[in-house]
Structures are given as structure tokens and as C-alpha cells.
Amino acid sequence: MTATSYETDVVAWSSEQARLIRAGQFDQLDLEHIAEEIEDVGKSEQRELASRMAVLIAYLLKWQYQPERQSTSWKRTIKEQRRALAFHLKQVPSLKSRLADPEWQGAIWADAVTLAINETGMGGFPDECPWALVDILAQNWLPTAG
């Protein structure tokens, strides 16, 4: 297979690459693009973790800063994000190291604040996350109004 096939139709390319692997025709594989696709799988898993964490934190911010608007819908979203995060971390345990990375935490906080600002029209959120990760992920924890 040539790189053009990958560029033209990635679905057909992937089926062909799988067929070649199963047939043991390793010399015909498009190794460079296969390596890229494998790396993309890992990046996709990291993006899902980041996205879910940012949504969770944004809803926790909304919960704390808009106590008059707290609803069962918000609580359900918080619960669902926590459930999905726990499942994702169980399925891909190597992602747990991302949670402890201060640079990653800062980026997630910034994304969460942006989401909260866009959804509330409010400003004045802290520059850094005031909550412990263990609390953010705890099934029944909610920040107090303030």
C-alpha cells in the first residue's frame, strides 16, 4: 500500500493494513502511518480524559458560584462525569499519571474555567484549582457555595 491510499481513504487503508497483518505480509505494511495511528489512539484517550475532567470541574465551579441555580440536572452531569472518569481510568490505568501532572492540571483548570465562563457569563474564578483531586473525583463531594 502507498501513503496515497492512507491520505485518500483511511478506512479502506486500515482494512487493508489489518488484512496484511493477519496474512503475515509484514513487508507490505505502511509502517509509518500505522505508527501514527497507534499514537493517535493514545492521544484520543488523553483527550477524552481531559475533556471529561474539564466538564466535571466546570460544573463544580457552577455549583459553587451559582448556588441559586443548582439543579438535579447539574448533579446528574457531575455524577455522570465522575462515573465515566472512573471507568476510563480503570480501562486505561496509565492515564492516572496525567492526573498528577501539574502542567496538565493547569491546562484542565483553564479549560474548565473557560467552559464555566461561557456557560455562566460570570468571571472571578480562582486562577488555580482550590480543590483536591480526591475531592473532585469523590462520588458525593460538592463544593460549598462561596
Disulfide bonds with the S-S distance in Angstrom:
none
